[in-house]
Amino acid sequence: EVSGAEKKRWTLNDFDIGKPLGRGKFGHVYLAREKRSNHIVALKVLFKSQLQQSQVEHQLRREVEIQSHLRHPNILRLYGYFYDQKRVYLILEYAAKGELYKELQKCKYFSERRAATYVASLARALIYCHGKHVIHRDIKPENLLIGAQGELKIADFGWSVHTFNRRRTMCGTLDYLPPEMVESVEHDASVDIWSLGVLCYEFLYGVPPFEAKEHSDTYRRIVQVDLKFPLKPIVSSAAKDLISQSINGSHQFSIEILKYVDNDIRLKSMTKPMQ
Ligand SMILES: CC(=O)N[C@H]1CCN(c2c(Cl)cnc3[nH]c(-c4cn(C)nc4C)nc23)C1
């Protein structure tokens, strides 16, 4: 079936279209069912006019090329794509439990066990991506989905689809970018390790580490790596060490799978020769 998916020319008639799941700058994401297999998917519809206006077609092609070759339980699958006169359609894996940031908003912050589980999955997905020289998967909460068994899925093509109630810090947030990104100099895989630390902080405290009212303040805090841990909620020193190591530039390590003992996050890192 998978090889068929790669060779097969899909058309809109192959799908029954269901409810909208999210709406964005370039189009909408709909729940859909492939008629022959009854397979439930998420169909992302992008308007060619919008893509042309923003000159992002080649970026879309590259992102689709990358995404369609990634096979990992914590990376949302791209099964295929097709287009018609006006639109481009991406056939994506459907994540049954929706968006992680909504879950985070609902419970304010996650327990260490839950945060460790998500960060370990993200670490595995990033190690897989870096192994294939794919970097910068743009891992902010808006791009993380939850599968039917509660597993985390990185869902991004570099376009975030804005669902109906967008997060306040979402519009053009700098929160997740490391110094080299906000200074827009070349970056390498360690960008993702930085973002992992930022995300781990937000899972545990409910807010990203460098959040500030003005963009300029966020920018300054990132560049100065102005990392402070609130007194509440109580977070283990192991978790703070993980966040500090990930954010304070000891980027030469790739995180082996995070283990937790009694709610503690213990970092098992192995140093890797610089590639
Ligand atoms: C960054 C991003 O792409 N955000 C979302 C919009 C919908 N889309 C989905 C994509 Cl691309 C895949 N699976 C999804 N599942 C859901 C969803 C499920 N529930 C119960 N509620 C929602 C919402 N949404 C998706 C991605």
The ligand as an SDF file (V2000), in Angstrom:
LIG
                    3D

 26 29  0  0  0  0  0  0  0  0999 V2000
    0.4510   23.1360   13.1830 C   0  0  0  0  0  0  0  0  0  0  0  0
   -0.7030   22.3880   12.5860 C   0  0  0  0  0  0  0  0  0  0  0  0
   -0.5570   21.8740   11.4880 O   0  0  0  0  0  0  0  0  0  0  0  0
   -1.8680   22.3630   13.3460 N   0  0  0  0  0  0  0  0  0  0  0  0
   -2.9490   21.5060   13.0760 C   0  0  0  0  0  0  0  0  0  0  0  0
   -4.1510   22.0270   12.3630 C   0  0  0  0  0  0  0  0  0  0  0  0
   -4.8520   20.6860   12.0560 C   0  0  0  0  0  0  0  0  0  0  0  0
   -3.7470   19.7530   11.7540 N   0  0  0  0  0  0  0  0  0  0  0  0
   -3.7650   18.3490   12.0170 C   0  0  0  0  0  0  0  0  0  0  0  0
   -2.9210   17.4850   11.2960 C   0  0  0  0  0  0  0  0  0  0  0  0
   -1.8490   18.1150   10.0770 Cl  0  0  0  0  0  0  0  0  0  0  0  0
   -2.9420   16.1150   11.5480 C   0  0  0  0  0  0  0  0  0  0  0  0
   -3.7430   15.5680   12.4980 N   0  0  0  0  0  0  0  0  0  0  0  0
   -4.5410   16.3920   13.2120 C   0  0  0  0  0  0  0  0  0  0  0  0
   -5.4060   16.1060   14.2080 N   0  0  0  0  0  0  0  0  0  0  0  0
   -5.9550   17.2910   14.5790 C   0  0  0  0  0  0  0  0  0  0  0  0
   -6.9470   17.3660   15.6310 C   0  0  0  0  0  0  0  0  0  0  0  0
   -7.5120   16.2810   16.2550 C   0  0  0  0  0  0  0  0  0  0  0  0
   -8.3720   16.7730   17.1640 N   0  0  0  0  0  0  0  0  0  0  0  0
   -9.2040   15.9880   18.0700 C   0  0  0  0  0  0  0  0  0  0  0  0
   -8.3860   18.1150   17.1160 N   0  0  0  0  0  0  0  0  0  0  0  0
   -7.5190   18.4980   16.1720 C   0  0  0  0  0  0  0  0  0  0  0  0
   -7.2480   19.9340   15.8250 C   0  0  0  0  0  0  0  0  0  0  0  0
   -5.4730   18.3410   13.8720 N   0  0  0  0  0  0  0  0  0  0  0  0
   -4.5860   17.7840   13.0080 C   0  0  0  0  0  0  0  0  0  0  0  0
   -2.5190   20.3710   12.1810 C   0  0  0  0  0  0  0  0  0  0  0  0
  1  2  1  0
  2  3  2  0
  2  4  1  0
  4  5  1  0
  5  6  1  0
  5 26  1  0
  6  7  1  0
  7  8  1  0
  8  9  1  0
  8 26  1  0
  9 10  1  0
  9 25  2  0
 10 11  1  0
 10 12  2  0
 12 13  1  0
 13 14  2  0
 14 15  1  0
 14 25  1  0
 15 16  1  0
 16 17  1  0
 16 24  2  0
 17 18  2  0
 17 22  1  0
 18 19  1  0
 19 20  1  0
 19 21  1  0
 21 22  2  0
 22 23  1  0
 24 25  1  0
M  END
$$$$
